[in-house]
Amino acid sequence: MLSYPNNLRLLVLIAIASIVLAITGTISWILAVIVLLVVKGIIIYGCSVLSSGFFMPVSCRGNTTEKKVALTFDDGPAGKNTEVVLELLKEENISAVFFCIGKNIAGREATVQRMHQEGHVVANHSFGHGAMFDLLGSTAMIDDLRRADAVVQRVTGKAPKLFRPPYGVINPALTKAIKTVDYQPIGWSIRSFDTTAGSAEALTQRVIRNLHPGAVILLHDRCDLTVAALRKIIREIRHEGYSFERADRLLQLTPYA
């Protein structure tokens, strides 16, 4: 089975070959363009679908047939919403992984301390989560990620090993950064789309409809809709016969350095 960088090299070679063959008249330019579009589509797919493993292996689901799932939360800490989520998880006796944005921790250190003290994992979701993050070079990415690590370590005393790429996008530069800092990248197998869901009920049903053993569920603690739907999501999952496992344990990963 091919793996990055071999798969990327193969695609580039195919693209170059199609151009050369078109120039020499061996194939038509229409066919060459089709090949180039297919190559482009494969690369875009590899960048945007973490479970494809195009650039590197990314843990997205547990290797189990048991009815266990994990809750993960991105983009926090988010003030009151995160506190409500933490209180609900405490009431339901569930441990989760929070992929925190480093810059959001300032002024909310007590919330992050609470995450850690109550048995949740505080993981890295970059420091800035900027719109241009994926256009940065690997050196700038490493600086950003290490800055987030430093903030988490200062608050919790732990250096994160778990990392989720901003926007769920990975590319050669980020692959190099992840390997350099030695993170364990985590994706998801159920994307709740809580940032765009039309209602709490629609959000709940999307999660329940896609349940499977070993599922890693992506939610955002910053979203009002997530806060509104979370208790029902948890109870519906349990009603389907599932139990909750912390994502690092479900995926058999080490949460901290």
C-alpha positions in Angstrom: 0.0 0.0 0.0 1.4 3.4 -1.0 1.9 6.1 1.6 2.9 9.7 1.6 5.2 10.9 0.2 5.1 8.0 -2.3 1.4 8.4 -3.2 1.9 12.1 -3.8 4.9 11.5 -6.0 3.0 8.9 -8.0 0.2 11.4 -8.6 2.6 14.1 -9.6 4.3 11.6 -12.0 0.9 10.7 -13.5 0.1 14.4 -14.0 3.4 15.1 -15.7 3.1 12.0 -17.8 -0.3 13.0 -19.0 1.0 16.4 -20.0 3.9 14.9 -21.9 1.7 12.4 -23.7 -0.6 15.2 -24.7 2.2 17.3 -26.0 3.6 14.4 -28.1 0.1 13.6 -29.4 -0.1 10.1 -27.8 -3.3 11.1 -26.0 -5.7 13.9 -26.5 -5.6 17.1 -24.4 -9.1 16.4 -23.3 -7.9 13.1 -21.7 -4.9 14.8 -20.2 -7.2 17.5 -18.6 -9.4 14.8 -17.2 -6.4 13.0 -15.7 -5.2 16.3 -14.1 -8.6 17.0 -12.7 -8.7 13.5 -11.2 -5.3 13.9 -9.7 -6.3 17.3 -8.2 -9.5 15.7 -6.8 -7.5 12.9 -5.1 -5.1 15.4 -3.5 -8.0 17.6 -2.3 -9.7 14.5 -0.9 -6.5 13.5 0.9 -6.2 17.0 2.4 -9.8 17.3 3.6 -10.6 13.8 4.7 -8.5 12.9 7.6 -9.6 9.2 7.6 -8.1 8.8 4.2 -4.6 8.6 5.7 -3.3 10.2 2.5 -0.5 12.1 4.2 -0.2 10.2 7.4 -2.2 7.8 9.6 -4.8 9.7 11.6 -6.8 8.0 14.3 -10.5 8.4 13.5 -12.3 5.5 15.1 -11.6 2.8 17.7 -10.7 -0.7 16.6 -13.5 -2.5 18.4 -16.8 -4.3 17.9 -18.0 -3.2 21.4 -20.6 -0.5 21.5 -18.4 2.2 22.8 -18.1 5.8 21.6 -16.1 8.8 22.5 -17.1 12.5 22.8 -14.6 15.1 21.6 -15.1 18.9 21.7 -13.3 21.5 19.5 -12.5 25.2 19.6 -12.8 25.9 23.4 -12.6 27.0 26.0 -15.6 29.1 25.3 -16.7 30.7 28.5 -20.1 29.8 29.8 -20.9 27.2 27.1 -17.8 25.2 28.1 -18.7 25.4 31.8 -22.2 24.1 31.0 -20.8 21.2 29.0 -18.4 20.3 31.8 -21.2 20.3 34.3 -23.3 18.1 32.1 -20.5 15.7 31.6 -19.9 15.6 35.3 -23.5 14.8 35.9 -23.5 12.0 33.3 -20.1 10.6 34.5 -18.4 11.0 31.1 -14.8 11.8 30.3 -14.1 13.6 27.0 -11.2 15.1 25.1 -11.2 18.9 24.6 -9.2 20.1 21.6 -8.5 23.6 22.8 -7.4 26.7 20.9 -4.4 28.2 22.7 -5.4 31.8 22.4 -8.8 31.0 23.9 -7.3 29.9 27.2 -6.3 33.4 28.3 -8.8 34.5 31.0 -10.3 31.0 31.1 -7.5 29.2 32.8 -9.9 28.0 35.6 -12.0 26.3 33.0 -9.1 24.4 31.5 -7.9 23.5 35.0 -11.4 22.1 35.7 -11.2 20.0 32.5 -8.0 18.4 33.7 -9.1 18.0 37.3 -12.3 16.3 36.3 -10.6 13.7 34.2 -10.9 15.1 30.7 -8.0 15.4 28.3 -6.8 18.8 27.2 -5.5 18.5 23.7 -4.0 20.7 21.0 -6.1 22.4 18.3 -3.4 25.0 17.5 -2.8 28.3 19.1 -4.4 30.7 16.7 -6.7 28.5 14.5 -6.4 31.2 11.9 -8.1 31.2 8.5 -4.7 31.1 6.8 -3.3 28.3 9.0 -3.1 25.8 6.2 -1.1 28.2 4.1 1.7 28.5 6.6 5.0 26.7 6.2 5.9 23.9 8.5 8.2 26.0 10.7 5.4 28.6 11.4 3.0 25.7 12.1 5.5 24.2 14.6 5.8 27.5 16.3 2.1 27.9 16.6 1.5 24.4 17.9 4.3 24.6 20.5 2.9 27.9 21.6 -0.4 26.2 22.3 1.4 23.3 24.1 3.1 25.9 26.3 -0.1 27.5 27.4 -1.8 24.1 28.2 1.3 22.9 30.1 1.4 26.1 32.1 -2.2 25.7 33.2 -2.4 21.9 33.6 1.2 20.8 34.1 0.8 18.5 31.1 2.2 18.7 27.6 -0.4 17.5 25.0 0.4 14.6 22.7 -3.1 14.6 21.0 -3.6 17.0 18.1 -6.6 17.7 15.8 -5.8 19.8 12.7 -7.7 23.1 12.5 -10.7 22.8 10.1 -9.9 19.1 9.8 -7.4 19.8 7.0 -3.9 18.2 6.6 -1.2 18.9 4.0 2.5 18.3 3.5 3.5 21.2 5.8 1.3 20.1 8.6 2.4 16.5 8.2 6.0 17.6 8.7 5.0 19.7 11.8 3.1 16.8 13.4 6.0 14.4 12.9 8.5 17.0 14.1 6.7 17.7 17.3 5.6 14.0 17.6 1.9 14.5 18.0 -0.7 11.8 17.7 -3.3 13.2 15.2 -7.0 12.5 15.9 -9.9 13.0 13.5 -13.4 11.7 13.9 -15.8 9.2 12.4 -19.0 11.1 13.2 -19.1 14.7 12.2 -22.1 16.3 14.0 -22.1 19.5 11.9 -23.3 21.2 15.1 -21.9 24.5 13.7 -24.5 24.4 10.9 -27.3 22.2 12.2 -30.8 23.8 12.0 -32.0 22.6 15.4 -31.1 20.6 18.5 -33.3 17.7 17.3 -31.6 17.6 13.8 -28.2 17.6 15.5 -29.2 14.8 17.8 -30.7 12.6 15.0 -27.6 13.1 12.9 -25.4 11.7 15.6 -27.7 8.8 16.5 -28.2 7.9 12.8 -24.5 7.5 12.3 -23.6 5.6 15.5 -21.2 2.7 15.2 -18.8 0.8 17.5 -15.7 2.8 18.2 -17.1 6.1 17.0 -15.3 9.3 17.7 -17.9 12.1 17.7 -16.9 15.6 16.8 -18.7 18.4 18.7 -18.0 22.1 19.5 -18.4 23.3 23.0 -18.6 26.9 21.7 -21.9 26.2 20.0 -25.2 27.1 21.7 -27.0 24.3 19.8 -24.5 21.7 21.1 -25.1 22.8 24.7 -28.8 22.6 24.1 -28.7 19.1 22.5 -25.9 17.5 24.5 -27.9 15.8 27.3 -30.4 14.3 24.8 -27.5 13.1 22.6 -25.9 11.4 25.5 -29.2 9.7 26.6 -30.1 8.7 23.1 -26.7 7.1 22.7 -27.1 5.2 25.9 -30.6 4.2 24.8 -29.1 2.6 21.7 -27.0 0.4 24.0 -23.7 2.3 23.8 -21.3 3.4 26.6 -18.8 6.2 26.6 -15.0 5.8 26.6 -12.5 8.6 26.6 -11.1 9.0 23.1 -7.5 8.4 24.0 -8.4 5.1 25.6 -10.8 4.1 22.8 -8.0 4.8 20.3 -5.3 3.4 22.5 -3.2 6.6 22.5 -1.1 8.4 25.0 -2.7 11.8 25.9 0.4 13.6 27.3 4.1 13.7 26.7 
